[in-house]
């Protein structure tokens, strides 16, 4: 399954209207292709759900159709346009704008902070796109840098209306359920309250803050920690991070970030009026434009059967919509978190037998010790210099894994022949998280006692592989690898 992308050949027939010519990205719910709309003679990004999502009553399909319907209503220069959507056989699809560009997330990753003029150029266009959507009765609910695309001529596009709220339509989430990405969610979203256009204004303020200050106002390892800060903490003043921000501009930004939505701007028009009073940068900015040109050369091209290194394929404005379609769902009632929880319903296996290694533990060191909430027990596994240790975890349904906690080594404290177990046994130094779709990410583990939760990108999967190979130096290099606890946090996907 990992080689499924390479096995596809292009061009490929999709239906009488489309020829598929390459893959732009693949996620847990489907694939985004580069395609030609034959009647329009236009390149498009074709977003296709997997065949298993073929029941119109499924919530995933409802959200897919809601995104298509919402974006179909929107015809604005700062919003990705949907040309067509429907069903072909067992698969639902959306055809949308395909254009060159880079995400604001990529730009910030390389630049950290933007010049004030650059940030204003971007934020004003995002605001105009949101104003248009709001006037159509659509609230985005997931405005963040990865959902903002910037073209080489400095046009800004908003994408991914997959969890948008359409006023006067049936809701797909119950009261008390909040969906979005914690770093960019409003306090009311984090608490599962009703969202309004002021919720988008708060997210707009977060993005503006990040462009100017180099990071969002509230960060953390765990999504719930970030959500708590959104509700209870106040942001540092932007002037703490840089001295070239006009105090009046700082006031505009902080007004967007008021905890009480009633104290924010009533609408985007008010925000834009205040911004325009302070600064009216030109629509073309040479410094910004040159930066985009240098960055787009580094963007990966389309995956094709025959690669042409000399051709620079642009990014499709639909790829982010697929790869982030279910980012982080969160339920937050007062101080008690719900929704994202420790996952304990799964099957786990490893490709070797456990052995009885201590007299006082006749059952040995089974895998179940990793989920007994006891640091005094451990799972031990023989280390091979050739083959990695792999734990396979199968969930009964698709999951969005948001965090994984590890207690490395054997952390039991006991004065006996083993002496210091933590120093004696080998401890994993790195773990590679893999899925059946072929995605993987390498995570660094610290040589520390207690639980640790290294940062990971959310993983959407039903089968998760944990591959341990590298180990920290041990007092006895012949001892087994030890892991005392493993905790998986996530939510069930529909």
Buried (B, 14 or more C-beta within 10 A) or exposed (E): EEEEBEEBEBEBEBEEBBBBBBBBBBBBBBBBBBBBBEEEEEBBBBBBBBEEBBEEEBBBBBBBBBBBBBBBBBEBEBBBBBBBBEEEEEBBBBBBBBBBBBBBBBBBEEBEBBBBBBBBBBBBBBBBBBBBBBEBBBBBBBBBBBBBBBBBEBBBBBBBBBBBBBEEEEEBBEEEBBBBBBBBBBBBBBBBBEBBBBBBBBBBBBBBBBBBBBEBBBEBBBBBBBBBBBBEEEBEBBBEBEEEBEEEBBEBBBBBBBBEBEEBBEBBEBBBEBBEEEBEBEEEBEEBBEBBEEBBEEBEBBBBEEEEEEEEBBBBBBBBBBBBBBBBBBBBEEEEBBBBBEBEEBEBEBEEEBEEEBEEEEEBBBBEBBBEEBBEBBBBBBBEEEEBBBBBBEBEEBBBBBBBBBBBBBBBEEEEEBEEBBBBBBBBBBBBBBBBBEBEEEBEBEBEBEBBBBEBEBBBBBBBBBBBBEBBEBEEEEBBBBBBBBBBBBBBBE
